[in-house]
Amino acid sequence: MLEKNKMDNLIDEDEMKGVKYPLVEDFYTIQGEGAHSGRPAYFIRTAGCDVNCWWCDVKESWDEEKHSKKSVADIVQGAKDSGAKFAVITGGEPLLHDLGPLTYQLKQAGMDVHIETSGSSPVSGYLDWITLSPKRFKEPTDDIFRYVDELKVVVLTNKDLEWAEKNAAKCPDSTQLLLQPEWEKEGAVELIIDYVKSNPEWGISLQTHKFMGVE
C-alpha cells in the first residue's frame, strides 16, 4: 500500500502517463450508492475480476482480455474535462492492477481519488477514500482493513449479516458501516431494515442510480 495521500518526487511522471489499463468504461455520472451517494463523480471501471459474484451486474467486466487498454494520460484528461471533483475507480476488481500511476496522475490533476474494491488483492495507489465491499467468494487480504473508510456489504441472507460483522470487527472505529440489499433478492430490504434498527452502528446503502436511471 502506498501511504494515503503521500506523494513523492521519485516518479517519472511522463513515463506514468503512458501506462495503460484494461478499461471497460470511464464516464461522468452520479455516485449512486454508499457514503458519497448523490455526488457527481467520474467513474473509471477497470477490466478483470477474480471474485466473480453470481449476482454481479457488471459481469462484462470480468474478462480482462475482452477490453482494450487506455493510457493514464487519456483517462485523466477525460476526468479533468468532466469537471468532477473526485474519481471513483471500480471494476471488475481494480486492485488486480497497480493503481499507482493512475491515482498519482489523478491526484496531480487536483482530484480526490476513491476506490471500490473487494480487497482480494494487495492495496496500491494514492487514495483518499477506500470502500471495501468484501465477498465470501474470496476473502479480503488482511492488510486492507486498517485503511478502510467505508465497509459496504451486500446482503441477501442472514449469512451475509454474519459476514458483515466479521469484517466490521477488523476495521478501524472510524469506518462507516453500511449494508446494501441485493437488488433483485426478495426480502433483502426488510432483512436489513430490521437488522439496522437493532444494530444502529450500521446504516443502509441503496443503489439510487437504478432508481434514477443513470449509469
N, C-alpha and C positions, 0 to 999 in steps of 0.2 A: 504493500500500500504506500503510495506517495502521500506524504503528510498533507492533510486537508489544507487547501488554500496556500500552501507554502511554495513559492516559485523560486527558481534559482537561475543562474546565468550560465549554466553548463550545457545548455541545449542549443543545437544548431537549428534556429527557427526556420530557415529556408528549407533545410532538409525535412523538417517536420511537415511542412505544408504539402510535400509531395507524397507523404504516406497515404495509403488508400485503405478503405474499409469496405467490406461487402455490405451493401446497403439495400434494404427493402424499400425504404421511402424516407424522405425528410420533408416536413411541411409545417406551416404555421397554423395553430389551432387553439382550442381552449383545453386546458388541463381538466379532464373530466372526473377524476377520482382522487381520493387521498387528501392529505393535509392541505394541498395547494389547489384544490378543486375550484374551478371558476376563473383561474388566472390565465391570461393569454401566454402561450408558450410555443417554442419551436421544438418540434419532436424530431428526433433522429433515431430511426429504427434500424438497428444492425441485423444482419442475417446470421443464422447459425444458432442452434439450441441443443443442449444436451439433457434437457429435463423432459420436454415433450408431454405436457399435461393433456389428457384426453379432452378436457373442456376448453382448451386454449382457443381464442377467437382470432388468432393470427398464425395459424398453422403454416401459412405460406412462408413464414419467416424461418422455419426450422432448417431447411436445406441451404447451407451457405453457397453451394455450387450453382444454385439456380439464379443467383443475383449478381449483377455487375458491381464492380468496385468504384468508389468515388473518392477523390482526393480530399484531404483535410482542407486544403485551400478552398475548394468548391463548396464543401459542406458549410464551412464557417462563413463564407460570403453569403450563402443563402440565409443563414441565421441572422447575419448583420442586416441584410436587406429587408428582412421581415419586420424589423423594429422591435422584436421581442426582447424582454429584459432577462429572460432566462431560457435555457435549453434543457430539454429532458432527453436523456439517452436511454433507450429501451430496446426491446428485441421482440422475438428471439431472447437470447441471453447475451447481453452486451459485454459481460466480463470474460467471455471467451476470447476477447481481443484486448490487446494492450491499449488502454484508453489514454495513456499519457500524451501522445501527440495531439489528439483531437481536443481533449479537455484543456490542455495548455493554451492552444490557439483560441478556443472559445473564451477562456479567461482573459487572454490578451485583448480580445475584442470587447471586453467590458461586460461580459455576461455572467450571471450566476449559472452554475452547472449542476443539474440534478441527474440522478440515475435511478432507474427502477430495475432491480435485479433479484434473482432467486438466491444469490450468494453462493452458487455452486462452484464458482471458480475464484481464484485469488483476486483481491481488490486492486485496481490500478486507476490512476488518474488524479487530477486536481479537482476535487469535488466539494460543493457547498452543501449538498443535501443527498443523503442516501436513504432510499426507500427499499427496505428488504421485504420481499414477498416470498417467504420460504415455502418450498414444496416438499411433500412427503415422498415424492418420487425420487428426489435426490437432495439430501440434506445440505444446508449451507456449510461452508468451511467455518471453523471456529474463530478465525481471525477477523471476520467481518463484524462480529457483534459489537465490539467496542466503538465502532464508527456509526452505528445505525441511528438515524434521526427519526425514522418512521418505520414502524412494523405494521405491515398491511397483510392480513391473512385472509385468503379466500375460503369461505365456509360453505360446505354442502351438508355436513352431518356433525354429530357430537364429537366424532373423532377429530374433526378439524378444530374444534374448540380446545380440545386437549393439546393438539399440536400447537395452537396459538399460545397457550400458556407455557408450554415447554420452551418455546423460542423467546417469549417475553422475559422469562427468568434470566436469560443470558444477555439482555440488552441493558444499556445504561438507564438510570432512573428517569432521565430527561426524555427518553424515547416516547414519541407519540404512538399510542397503541390503537389500531383500527381493525375492525372486522368488516369484510366485504362479502355480501351474498353472491354466490354463483348465479349468473344472470338467468339461467333457464331452469334452475333447480327449485321445484315447488316446495314451499315451506321454509326455505333458507332465510328469508327476511324475518319471518315470525320467530325462528330459532334465535337469530341474532338479537332481535329486539328484547326478547325475554332475558337473554344472557347479559346484555349490556345494562339492563335495568337492575340486575342483581350484582353486576360487577362494573361499577361506574368508572373504573380506571380505563375502561375501553370505550371507544367511540365507534361510529358506523361510517363506512365509506360506501357511497353508491356510485355506480357508473353513469354519472349525469350526462356524459356526452351521448349516451344512447337515447336518453330522453330528449336531448336537444337536437339529435340528428346530425351531429358533427363527427369528424374523424376522431 
